[in-house]
Amino acid sequence: MGRMGLLVSIVYTVYSPETSFSREDHVRGRLDSIDWAILKELQADGSITNVELARRVGLSAPPCLRRVRALESAGIIKAYRAMLDPKALGFEIVCFAMVQLAVQGQTELKAFEDHITEWQVVRECWKLSGDIDFILKCVAPNLGAFQAFVSDLTSLPNVRNVRTALALDMIKDEPLIPIEDGAEIS
């Protein structure tokens, strides 16, 4: 078998469905610098074509697509989204609500989480350690709509305290995972 045949065989074996990453694997140790370059490019622009992605990371299109599919199958790439401008779409208010519950048992936490998933105004919800149990990132078309949401939130059973803060300006908006050029994190 020539060198090219061996290389193709190795790439196929590493990224075939039978040997694709599993969520239980310590995945970071299995990603090489090309995988990290792919992740960095897709995190910066999820609408990039596979051909352009392949060019940027130094691969031809088919192996690049196989790597992307393997990263998707492994759950490393969870989704692709468009970043929308809230103000351009009539959502003038971006704010944060910090929620403290009276009781933090599993049943009470689940009940609160169920309420939060029903509200469209809540765009992100993070469970925290410390004095604050949850922080909510919210958008609303106007202050009145946000005040109505806060009223509904504070009337939930088990909500002890809610503190809110209106966002004045966004200073930094980076993807969740910092990826360095040429990264191969282990």
N, C-alpha and C positions, 0 to 999 in steps of 0.2 A: 504494500500500500504506500503510495507516495505521500509526501509531506502534506499536501492539500487534503487528501482523503483522510488522513489522520486528524487534522485540525477540524474538519467538518464533523467527523465522528465524535470528537471530544465535545464540541459545542452542542451537538445534538443530544449527547448523553447528559450533559450538565443541565440542559434546559428542556429536556423532554418532559411530558406530563407525568411520567412515572417517577421522575426524580425531582419534580418541582419542589420549591420551598414549602414547608408547612408552617403554620402559625406557631407551632410548638418549638421549632428550630430556633437556635440562637442565630437569627438571620443575619445580623450585622457582620458576623464572622464569615458569612458565605458570599457577601457582595464584594465584587472587585471594583476597581476604579471606573470601569466603563459603566457598570450598574449605577454607581453614584453619580456619574456624569449624566446618565439618562434621567435619573430622579431629579437632579438639579434643573435640567432643561425643562422637564415636564412640570415641575413645581412653578417655574417662572412663566411658562406658557403652555397650558394644557391643550391648546388648540393647534399646536405645531404639527405639521404633517410628519409621517414616519420617515419620508425621504429626507426632509430637512433635519429631523432629529438625528438620523443616521449620519448625515454629513457632519453635524456639529460634534458628535461623539466619536467619529472616526471609524464607523462601520459601514457596511453595505446595508441596504434596506431589510432584506429577509432576516439576518441574524439580529438586527436591532429590534424588529417586530417580535421575534421569538423571546427576546429578553424582556420587552415590555409586557408581553402576555404572561410570562413567568412571574414577573413582579406583581401583576394584577392577580394571578391565581394564588399567589402567596399571601394576598391581602396587604402587601406593602403599599401598593397603589390602591386606595380605597374608592376614589371617584374622580371625576373631572367636573369642574364648575366654572362658570363665567363669573367674574367679579363685577357686580353691578354698582352703579353710583346711586346711593339711596336718595340724595337730594334731587338728582335729575328725574327720579321716579316719584317725587312728592313726599318722601319720608324725611322731613326736616329735623326730626329729633332722633339723636342717637344717645343712649344713656345706659347706665349700669345700675343694677339693683343688687344690693348685698343683703342677703336674707339669713336671718338667724331663726332656727326652729326652737320650740320649747322642749321637744323630745326628739332624740335622734335614733330611735329604734328602727330596725329594718322595715317594719310595717309603716311607720310614719314617714321615713325617707321615701319609700316607694310611692306612698299616697301623694306626697308633694311632687315627686318627679312626674307622676301621671298627670297632675294638673298642669305642670309646666309644658309638657309636650303638646297640650291642646291649644296653647296661646300662640297665635301667629306673631304677635309683637315680640316674643322672645326668640332671638335668633341663635344665641349660644347660651348654654347653661353648664357651669362647671361646679362640681362638688369639691369643697375645700376642707382643709384641716384648720383648726384654730377656732377663733371666736365666730367667724362667719361660716355658715354651712354651705351656702350656694352664692355664686355670683352669676348674674344674668346680664347678657348684652341684649339690649332691646332697641327696636326702631319703631317710630310712630310718626304719623303724618303731621301731628301738631301737639302742642303741650296738653291740650284738653284730652286727647286720646291717651296720652301717656299717663295723665292723672287718673283717668278712669281705670287703666290697667293697674296702677299702684293701689287704688281703692279695692279692686278685686283681689289683688295679691295679699294685702293686709287683712282682708276678711277671711282668708283661708284658715281652717282649723289648724292649730299647731304652729302658726307663724307668730313668733314672739316679737320680732323686730325687723323692719325693712329700712335700709338707708339707701338713698338714691343719689346719683351724681350725673349731671348732664355733661355730655362730651362737648367741649368747646371747639376742639380742632384735633384732627388726626396727625400725629407727629411721625409715626412709623407704622407701616403696614407690610410686614414681611410674612412669607409663608411660615408655617409652624416649625418646620425642620430646617436648621441651619446646615447648609452643605458647602464645604470649602471646595475650591477648584482642586482637581486631582485627588479628591478624598478617597481614602480606603480605610474606613473606621473599623477598628477591631476591639 
